[in-house]
Amino acid sequence: MSNALDVTDSTWESTVLQSETPVLVDFWAEWCGPCKAMGPLVDKLAEDLGEKIKVVKLNTQDNPEVPGRYGIVSIPTFMLIKGGEVVHQMLGSMPYPNFKSEVESKL
């Protein structure tokens, strides 16, 4: 089971934009190999930084509205949102130490 919460177009506002905690969003799809490769790293990040950050996953195939609104054209895309605003964005797969340090540096 994933440590990251699933978010949808309909729960985006309440789960992500209204969150009092910074939110890392993983935009992914079932058919995406690099997304699957990053899945365990996203879960580990949720476990390691659980007190500082909320980690959520949005399936872009099932929820096209939010990715369209943010111009997501490549997955996996990771977006850090604080106070309803995008403060950082990362694209593609990367080693866990790089992933974690990049997120932590923007918290």
C-alpha positions as CSV (number, residue, x, y, z in Angstrom):
1,M,0.0,0.0,0.0
2,S,1.2,3.5,-0.9
3,N,2.1,6.1,1.7
4,A,1.0,8.7,-0.8
5,L,-2.7,9.7,-0.9
6,D,-4.6,9.5,-4.2
7,V,-6.0,12.8,-5.3
8,T,-8.5,13.5,-8.1
9,D,-9.8,16.4,-10.1
10,S,-12.7,16.7,-7.6
11,T,-10.6,16.5,-4.5
12,W,-7.7,18.7,-5.7
13,E,-9.0,21.9,-4.2
14,S,-9.6,20.6,-0.7
15,T,-6.6,18.2,-0.5
16,V,-3.9,20.2,-2.2
17,L,-4.8,23.9,-2.6
18,Q,-6.3,24.3,0.9
19,S,-3.7,22.2,2.7
20,E,-1.9,23.9,5.6
21,T,1.1,21.6,4.9
22,P,3.2,21.8,1.8
23,V,2.1,19.2,-0.8
24,L,4.2,17.2,-3.2
25,V,2.1,16.1,-6.1
26,D,3.2,13.1,-8.3
27,F,1.5,13.3,-11.7
28,W,1.6,9.8,-13.1
29,A,-0.2,7.2,-15.2
30,E,-0.4,3.4,-15.0
31,W,1.2,2.9,-18.5
32,C,4.2,5.1,-17.7
33,G,7.4,3.1,-17.0
34,P,9.4,6.0,-15.3
35,C,6.3,6.8,-13.2
36,K,6.3,3.2,-11.9
37,A,10.0,3.4,-11.2
38,M,9.5,6.5,-9.1
39,G,6.5,5.1,-7.2
40,P,8.5,3.4,-4.5
41,L,10.7,6.5,-4.1
42,V,7.5,8.7,-3.8
43,D,6.3,6.3,-1.0
44,K,9.7,6.5,0.7
45,L,9.6,10.3,0.6
46,A,6.1,10.3,2.1
47,E,7.4,8.1,4.9
48,D,10.7,10.0,5.5
49,L,9.1,13.5,5.4
50,G,5.6,12.7,6.6
51,E,5.6,15.3,9.4
52,K,6.8,18.1,7.1
53,I,4.9,17.4,3.9
54,K,1.8,15.8,2.4
55,V,2.5,13.5,-0.6
56,V,-0.2,12.8,-3.1
57,K,-0.5,11.1,-6.5
58,L,-2.7,12.2,-9.3
59,N,-3.4,9.7,-12.1
60,T,-3.3,12.0,-15.2
61,Q,-5.2,9.5,-17.4
62,D,-8.2,9.3,-15.0
63,N,-8.1,13.0,-14.0
64,P,-7.2,15.2,-17.0
65,E,-8.6,18.5,-15.7
66,V,-5.9,19.4,-13.1
67,P,-2.9,18.4,-15.3
68,G,-4.4,20.5,-18.1
69,R,-4.8,23.5,-15.8
70,Y,-1.1,23.3,-14.8
71,G,0.2,22.5,-18.3
72,I,1.5,19.0,-17.4
73,V,2.7,17.5,-20.7
74,S,5.3,15.0,-19.5
75,I,5.1,12.5,-16.7
76,P,6.3,11.8,-14.1
77,T,6.1,15.5,-13.1
78,F,6.4,16.4,-9.4
79,M,5.0,19.7,-8.2
80,L,5.6,21.2,-4.7
81,I,2.6,23.4,-3.7
82,K,2.6,25.7,-0.6
83,G,-0.3,27.8,0.3
84,G,-2.1,26.9,-2.9
85,E,0.8,28.1,-5.1
86,V,3.3,26.1,-7.1
87,V,6.8,26.7,-5.6
88,H,8.8,24.1,-7.5
89,Q,8.5,21.5,-10.3
90,M,10.6,18.5,-11.2
91,L,10.4,16.3,-14.3
92,G,11.3,12.7,-14.9
93,S,12.9,10.0,-12.8
94,M,15.9,10.6,-10.5
95,P,17.9,8.8,-7.8
96,Y,16.2,9.0,-4.3
97,P,18.9,11.2,-2.7
98,N,18.6,13.8,-5.4
99,F,14.7,13.6,-5.2
100,K,14.7,14.0,-1.5
101,S,17.2,16.8,-1.3
102,E,15.5,18.8,-4.0
103,V,12.2,18.6,-2.2
104,E,13.7,19.3,1.2
105,S,15.5,22.4,-0.2
106,K,12.2,24.0,-1.2
107,L,10.3,23.3,2.0
